C-alpha cells in the first residue's frame, strides 16, 4: 500500500488544478494524487482512471522527485512536421506566389516530394511566422 502524503499547500494547489486547469493531463494527474492522499489504493486509482498500475506508480515516483513540475507532459512528443528544414525554401515560395497556398503545395510535391495538406502548411507558416 503506497499513498502520497501531501502538505496543505500541495492539497490546495491540486484542488485548484483539478477545478481550473485547461489541460486534461494535469487535471487527471492532480486528481489521482489528491485521491491517493485520501487513502485510495493504487488498484482503485488504476480502475478509476482506466490506466495500468505501473502508470500510477510512475506518476507517484515523478511527483516524489519533481513535485508540481511532474504534472504536465514533457515537450517534444507527437508527430514532427515534415517541413522542418525547409523554412527558407517555403519563405521564398510565399514571396514568389503571393501567399497562394495551392502553388506552394504543388511546388513542394513536385520539387521535394513532400505531400502535406493546406492546414499543415498554414500551421507551419503560422508557427514559423512566415
C-alpha positions as CSV (number, residue, x, y, z in Angstrom):
1,X,0.0,0.0,0.0
2,X,1.5,3.2,-1.2
3,X,-0.1,6.6,-0.7
4,X,1.1,10.1,-1.4
5,X,1.2,12.3,1.6
6,X,0.6,15.9,0.7
7,X,1.2,19.2,2.5
8,X,-1.7,21.6,2.9
9,X,-0.3,24.0,0.2
10,X,0.0,21.0,-2.1
11,X,-3.6,19.9,-1.4
12,X,-4.8,23.5,-2.2
13,X,-2.8,23.6,-5.4
14,X,-4.0,20.2,-6.6
15,X,-7.6,21.1,-5.8
16,X,-7.3,24.3,-7.8
17,X,-5.7,22.5,-10.7
18,X,-8.4,19.9,-10.8
19,X,-11.1,22.6,-10.9
20,X,-9.5,25.2,-13.2
21,X,-6.7,23.6,-15.4
22,X,-7.5,23.6,-19.1
23,X,-5.0,20.7,-19.6
24,X,-6.7,17.3,-19.2
25,X,-3.5,15.6,-18.3
26,X,-2.7,18.0,-15.5
27,X,-6.3,17.6,-14.1
28,X,-6.1,13.8,-14.2
29,X,-2.6,13.6,-12.6
30,X,-3.7,16.1,-9.9
31,X,-6.9,14.3,-9.1
32,X,-5.0,11.0,-8.9
33,X,-2.5,12.4,-6.4
34,X,-5.3,14.0,-4.4
35,X,-7.3,10.7,-4.2
36,X,-4.1,8.9,-3.2
37,X,-3.8,11.4,-0.3
38,X,-7.3,10.4,0.6
39,X,-6.0,6.8,1.0
40,X,-7.3,5.3,-2.2
41,X,-5.2,2.3,-3.3
42,X,-3.2,2.1,-6.5
43,X,-5.5,-0.6,-7.7
44,X,-8.5,1.7,-7.1
45,X,-6.9,4.6,-8.9
46,X,-5.9,2.5,-11.9
47,X,-9.6,1.4,-12.2
48,X,-10.9,4.9,-11.7
49,X,-8.7,6.4,-14.4
50,X,-8.6,3.3,-16.6
51,X,-4.9,3.1,-16.6
52,X,-2.3,0.5,-15.6
53,X,-0.9,0.2,-12.1
54,X,2.6,0.9,-13.4
55,X,1.4,4.2,-14.7
56,X,0.0,5.3,-11.3
57,X,3.3,4.2,-9.7
58,X,5.2,6.2,-12.3
59,X,3.1,9.3,-11.6
60,X,3.8,8.8,-7.9
61,X,7.6,8.5,-8.5
62,X,7.7,11.6,-10.6
63,X,5.7,13.5,-8.0
64,X,8.2,12.5,-5.3
65,X,11.1,13.6,-7.4
66,X,9.7,16.7,-9.3
67,X,6.7,17.8,-7.4
68,X,4.3,20.1,-9.4
69,X,6.5,20.1,-12.4
70,X,5.7,16.4,-13.0
71,X,2.1,17.0,-13.7
72,X,2.4,18.1,-17.3
73,X,3.6,16.1,-20.3
74,X,7.1,16.6,-21.4
75,X,7.6,18.7,-24.6
76,X,8.7,17.1,-27.8
77,X,6.1,14.4,-28.0
78,X,3.9,13.9,-31.0
79,X,4.4,13.8,-34.8
80,X,7.2,16.0,-36.1
81,X,6.5,18.2,-39.1
82,X,7.7,17.1,-42.5
83,X,8.6,20.7,-43.3
84,X,11.3,21.1,-40.8
85,X,14.4,22.4,-42.5
86,X,12.5,23.9,-45.5
87,X,11.9,27.3,-43.9
88,X,13.9,29.3,-46.4
89,X,12.5,27.4,-49.4
90,X,9.0,28.0,-48.2
91,X,9.7,31.6,-47.4
92,X,10.9,32.2,-51.0
93,X,7.8,30.4,-52.3
94,X,5.5,32.5,-50.1
95,X,7.1,35.7,-51.5
96,X,7.0,34.4,-55.1
97,X,3.4,33.2,-55.1
98,X,1.9,36.0,-53.0
99,X,0.8,33.6,-50.3
100,X,-1.1,31.3,-52.7
101,X,-1.1,28.0,-50.7
102,X,-2.1,25.8,-53.6
103,X,1.0,26.8,-55.6
104,X,3.3,26.2,-52.7
105,X,1.8,22.8,-52.1
106,X,2.3,21.9,-55.8
107,X,5.9,23.1,-55.6
108,X,6.7,21.0,-52.5
109,X,5.1,18.0,-54.1
110,X,7.0,18.3,-57.4
111,X,10.3,19.6,-56.3
112,X,10.8,18.0,-52.9
113,X,8.3,15.1,-53.0
114,X,6.6,16.3,-49.8
115,X,2.9,15.9,-49.6
116,X,1.1,17.9,-46.9
117,X,-2.4,19.3,-46.7
118,X,-3.3,23.0,-46.7
119,X,-3.9,23.1,-42.9
120,X,-0.5,21.6,-42.2
121,X,1.1,24.2,-44.4
122,X,-0.9,27.0,-42.8
123,X,0.0,25.9,-39.3
124,X,3.7,25.6,-40.3
125,X,3.6,29.2,-41.8
126,X,2.0,30.4,-38.6
127,X,4.5,28.7,-36.3
128,X,7.5,29.8,-38.4
129,X,6.0,33.3,-38.5
130,X,6.1,33.4,-42.3
